[in-house]
């Protein structure tokens, strides 16, 4: 067990390069099951969730090797069992992504209910409905036992635009017989990244980047090489960090096309940044002030499926708002437990009203003070880390394994920018 010890109140400066997107890395790792040939994946982050996904593949008989600092070579030619390690799968939410490719490859998959963040109920019904529409039968009591002698394409409307259900549907449909039409699908950048890898492997997919996909099934897929995009969620986190610490930061290898709504929301909080040739510059000493709606109404920031503001940046935006002059309402629509992390910010001096499980009102600016806090999930963990860096005094953050699940060597990146942060083993 480890914790972060932070001495806050220091300005940061310099250049930071975001890691590869966790949310793209996990499905493309799972997609390696769709071919017996090697798949080479570049810009893969060294994070806990990636490590667990690789362990699951190894336990099933796959060859998984780091051939360079952030490059994975995966060959699943020897994977013959549909039964996945239940202990490993229970440690990572993304283990559900093995269902689609294993069902397509082997005709069966057996895995336990997935683990992951505790941010409220995260239903899997959409996954199961898709598999049934493609011809599978399900036994989902203690384990998820899904079988299909042969998947067959169908015209499928997803009952919610679920990212992981869309990814599972894609991976199952590319080897299904005939054409599959997927409607109301998620179109987040990481979903598009998976689709682009599948096309390189020989899949026939039309409509990438929209919420309507046409997939013509093929009999087999080949190996391929793919580079994962920079993590726009880490980029958003770094923008928020720069703003609340009044620091000037440059972010390299930024996926600027994915930041349009994120930029609009940060602008409403008074945060400005410049986009220049694939890099972002956040100026120092910004005047953080909530921009009122027309006629002086209190603004509302809410999340929704892409291209709206991503739920995974709500915790970051709330922390930024504690340092902004004015009042703003945050409405978390997608998860009924994400907002409960605000008690950590309240303990540090933030003025936040928790209206109900989905809404909080933030009144700022408030000087935050160091304290002892927990990292309840990946994104909330990063939010309290940012709060600690702008707070006065010392902050100790426990349960940092959650942060490590989504942010690669975050303490080292922050130290390179001048942050006073140490990783300390808990005896």
Secondary structure as GFF3:
##gff-version 3
##sequence-region A 1 427
A	DSSP	beta_strand	2	7	.	.	.	ID=ss1
A	DSSP	beta_strand	13	17	.	.	.	ID=ss2
A	DSSP	alpha_helix	22	31	.	.	.	ID=ss3
A	DSSP	three_ten_helix	32	34	.	.	.	ID=ss4
A	DSSP	beta_strand	39	42	.	.	.	ID=ss5
A	DSSP	alpha_helix	48	59	.	.	.	ID=ss6
A	DSSP	beta_strand	63	68	.	.	.	ID=ss7
A	DSSP	beta_strand	71	75	.	.	.	ID=ss8
A	DSSP	alpha_helix	86	89	.	.	.	ID=ss9
A	DSSP	three_ten_helix	93	97	.	.	.	ID=ss10
A	DSSP	alpha_helix	98	106	.	.	.	ID=ss11
A	DSSP	beta_strand	108	112	.	.	.	ID=ss12
A	DSSP	alpha_helix	125	133	.	.	.	ID=ss13
A	DSSP	beta_strand	137	140	.	.	.	ID=ss14
A	DSSP	beta_strand	143	147	.	.	.	ID=ss15
A	DSSP	beta_strand	155	157	.	.	.	ID=ss16
A	DSSP	alpha_helix	163	173	.	.	.	ID=ss17
A	DSSP	beta_strand	179	183	.	.	.	ID=ss18
A	DSSP	alpha_helix	189	200	.	.	.	ID=ss19
A	DSSP	beta_strand	204	206	.	.	.	ID=ss20
A	DSSP	beta_strand	212	216	.	.	.	ID=ss21
A	DSSP	beta_strand	224	227	.	.	.	ID=ss22
A	DSSP	alpha_helix	232	244	.	.	.	ID=ss23
A	DSSP	beta_strand	248	252	.	.	.	ID=ss24
A	DSSP	three_ten_helix	256	258	.	.	.	ID=ss25
A	DSSP	alpha_helix	260	268	.	.	.	ID=ss26
A	DSSP	beta_strand	274	276	.	.	.	ID=ss27
A	DSSP	beta_strand	279	282	.	.	.	ID=ss28
A	DSSP	three_ten_helix	294	296	.	.	.	ID=ss29
A	DSSP	beta_strand	299	302	.	.	.	ID=ss30
A	DSSP	three_ten_helix	311	313	.	.	.	ID=ss31
A	DSSP	alpha_helix	314	321	.	.	.	ID=ss32
A	DSSP	beta_strand	326	331	.	.	.	ID=ss33
A	DSSP	three_ten_helix	338	341	.	.	.	ID=ss34
A	DSSP	alpha_helix	342	347	.	.	.	ID=ss35
A	DSSP	beta_strand	351	356	.	.	.	ID=ss36
A	DSSP	beta_strand	359	364	.	.	.	ID=ss37
A	DSSP	beta_strand	372	374	.	.	.	ID=ss38
A	DSSP	alpha_helix	378	390	.	.	.	ID=ss39
A	DSSP	beta_strand	394	398	.	.	.	ID=ss40
A	DSSP	alpha_helix	401	404	.	.	.	ID=ss41
A	DSSP	alpha_helix	410	416	.	.	.	ID=ss42
A	DSSP	beta_strand	420	425	.	.	.	ID=ss43
###
